């Protein structure tokens, strides 16, 4: 339980930093600092080692490089939860699994309903399917003890499964033309990591060294580089022995060490370089276009309907149970919070439209608006739900006396 409390605390505070980073990005992009901000994002950064060259603007180093570390952490969390955590049994995984499925299917259908027949626009169907766990848990933290721990764990498990869904979607639908040589090198790296795991290699540095080669080869292969982080995470040993025979968990140690860097640097930096929406060039007509509306309503309507609807059916059919000490209204409030897509939606948006400005930032603004509405209304619902519970308890006490 201490691990969970620590996880929630870090993610909650990370939500505050994300808000600050987003506000700064919006201020810089919409002021006389906009050229400086844009120049910063497009600063050319190059690494060369013999004939191997990686040259990208700064914002792509964040999106392809630092976000690979984020997905590495997600992979470590997922592995731990599946093997020995809150996703390790059918009873524990049932409700968040149904909820996560609904939270991906319904938002995608909402987006498709607005954009069917438009081939380029349809690239963004996965944008409203993701949940930003840092922001969502950040909102929950504002309510303190008003929300039972079981619902916080439900949201955490749902978000992890949501991220797994995003990983699968990126691997299948957002992969460009493949390089056979790079794929072969990446495959060899995975085999080496697997053998190291099976033979009990316990040196973190060795895994990280092979992991860097894996990342470079995946980056050059045409598959999105963040998937290298997930593959590496799955092959990090959960339980190991050092040279003295003492047991330790390399996976948990790396997870603990990375939480601070991801929560307090990588995600805020990602928000800073991706949330700079130029509001001066966006008209009402553009915001009412099919892509922005599909994203905005996919997050705000699709998420809550999908998560709560699938959860309701699963519970009523006896396939899952309502979180302990939670009410239906509280479950609905948490379902509303899953519409906070933010960083994950911005990330998928960058893959779907390759950071083109074809929608004049209306697509990114739609993510911010949909996430904002979901967060504010979800918070108000959960606050109201606790008040109703307190009033009911008072009424019961009055009748008893």
URTAPE-V933604 format. One line per field, one symbol per residue. psi: psi as a letter, one per 30 degrees, with the letter a starting at -180 (. if undefined). burial: b if it has 16 or more other C-alpha atoms within 10 Angstrom, else e. A space follows every 50 residues. Layout:
psi = ???
burial = ???
This chain:
psi = eeeeeeeeeeeeeeeeeeeeeeeeeeeefgafgeeeeeeeegkkkkkkjb fkkjjlleffeeefdefeeefeeeeeeeeeeeegbggfleeefeefeeee eefeeeeeeeeeffgkfjeeeffgffegflkjeeeefeeefffbgfklee eeeeeeeeeeeeeeeeeeeeeefhkakkjeeeeeeeeeeeeeeeeeeegg kgjeeeeeeeeeeeeeeeefffkkfffeeeeeefgkkeklkafggkklje eeeeeeefeeeeefeeeeeeeeffgikjffgkleeefgleeeeeeefeee eeeeeeeeeeeeeeeefgfllkkkglleeeeeeeeefffjeceeeeeeee eeghglhfghfeeeeeeeeeeeeeeeeeeeeeeeeeeeeeeeeeeeeeee .
burial = eeeeeebbebbbbbbbbbeebbbbbbbbbbeeebeebeeebeeeeeeeee eeeeebebbbbbbbbbbbbbbbbbbbbbbbbeeebbbeeeebbbbbbbbb bbbbbbbbbbbbebbeeeeebbbbbbbbbbbbbbbbbbbbbeeeebbbbe bbbbbbbbbbbbbbbbbeebbeeeeeeeeeebbebbeebbeebbebbeee bbeeeebeebbeebbbbbbbbbbbbbbbbbbbbbbbbbebbeeeeeeebb bbebbbebbeebbbebbbbbbbbbbbbbeeeeeeebbeebbbbbbbbbbb bbbbbbbbbbbbebeeeeebbbbeebbebbbbbbbbbbbbbbbbbbbbbb bbbeeeeebbbbbbbbbbbbbbbbbeebbebbbbbbeeeeeeeeeeeeee e
